Amino acid sequence: MNRVLVVEDERHLAEGLRFNLEAEGYAVEVVDSGEEALERLSPGSNSFDVLILDVMLPGKDGFAVMSELRQSAMFIPTLMLTARGHPGDVLQGFEAGADDYLTKPFELAILIARIRGLLRRRKWLQAPAARGKDVFTFGEKKNKSVNFDSLELSAGDQVFRLTLMEANLLRYLIEHEGQPVSRKTMLQKVWSVQEDTDTRPIDNFIVRLRRYLEDDPTHPRHLLTVRGVGYRFVAVPSA
Amino acid sequence: MVVAGRQKSIAFFIALGAGLISVILLLYIGWVLLKWHAGIMIFFGVLLTLLVIAGVVLNTIFLVREIRRNAQHDAFINAVTHELKTPVASIRLYLETLLARAVDENKRQEFYKMMLADSERLITTIDQVLRTGRLGASRRKPDLAPIDLAVLLEECIARIRTLHDLPPDALSYQRSSDIAIQGDSEEVRAAVSNLLDNAVKYSSGNVKVTVETARVKGKYIALRVKDQGSGIPQSELKRIFKRFYRVPGPLATRLKGTGLGLYIVRSVAKRHGGRAWAESAGPGQGSTFTLQFPVSK
């Protein structure tokens, strides 16, 4: 049975979520603060398969909880569920390391579908047979590769774990290899954010990706800046 | 993110102000040293310099205030968004659940109660936002009529008891006679309800609220709401009545609110020629809120 941890301080919502997720066959635990969530997810305690995380929590908020989890290499699939639906908030959530983001009020069927989606991905990651199917190899010596199934990026002998959003962004840039892609297009295609919003979080994502895949992140050769537009991915840089 | 940005801009404006003043002082001292013999010019120079300094200081104060006000406004928008969306999300979730799943009768009744409580929360938020708009914008005088404050109080207490599912002794009122006031019953009801609701909300589970009414100097009727809850620091006793203001700290995140309740209380008191104030021995010591209205003639 899959285990879901719900972090929600609104008692009514938490109870409604518990009822529905239990009806779907999940084992559900509810906590009402960020600190408690971190404690429940600390190494050594019971493991969970999915985390549903509210943002406006007493004490540590959802963004802080998310960042701390990712910094301590806890890659539990996480859906942020919050009233804060401004594009800036959505991006902040993804930047903190969320895998999915749903704003309140939400449709029950969509929530359940998204949880299933997160679990599916986790299952793929855990099944070794499924690994290695969706791999893109690049670099002058073909020594770098990104595995979109296991969300792992290998550069030389180093392996980096990507968040879902980092992987989605990289996949989009790879699909448009050689072409400049504007920040606005990335927002629309990768994050599904339509409104005009601050595009700085994208630059932060790029900085992180460069750290993984560039030999020298200060002189990028794969993820190039296109001035005034956005970025361009180059699989095999010319000498 | 936004707040951190604002803190930076406040620091920038303070640094700018201080920098400008230093430059002016430097120029002034230099000028005095060079032209020490031109006495009258020095006098005008001093005057002009003081004027410029006053201008820069005023400008800095204004900017810092404006930035703080914007930060409060942002916090208010976030709070209202949360207070509107959360109960709607909950009601919707329960409606979808009832439509899509087999729910036994006991659970069904429980869901109905939660939806009712959520709709009540929604109505309270909407009422507070609309009332604040009306109190702030209109020059309309309150619709005055004699009100028996004891009757109005008992109605409000009964509503709050049901809303928070409280036993009778959690919220007690010793009824006193001859306490009619001259007021707009809708506005007075809103102010009294806000005080009672706050007293329950900030009691953190240990709800022991007493309400008293008394005549003061024959001219006023005072209504006192006393709780044994989280209390208020001395420095915050006046600020809590400001629009959008919420005492910063973990309590403000745990107990959701718009920062409008006490602003409405104070505005209603003022519009009726009365006043409202708070007393508290400090955090953890409980608090007493007093609302004073002119007596009905």
Interface residues (C-beta under 8 A of the other chain):
Chain A: D9 E10 H12 L13 E15 G16 L17 F19 N20 A23 M56 L57 P58 G59 D61 A83 R84 G88 Q92 T103 K104 P105 F106 E107 L108 A109
Chain B: M1 N78 T81 H82 K85 T86 P87 V88 A89 S90 R92 L93 Y94 E96 T97 A100 R101 K107 F111 M114 A117 D118 P250 T253 R254 K256
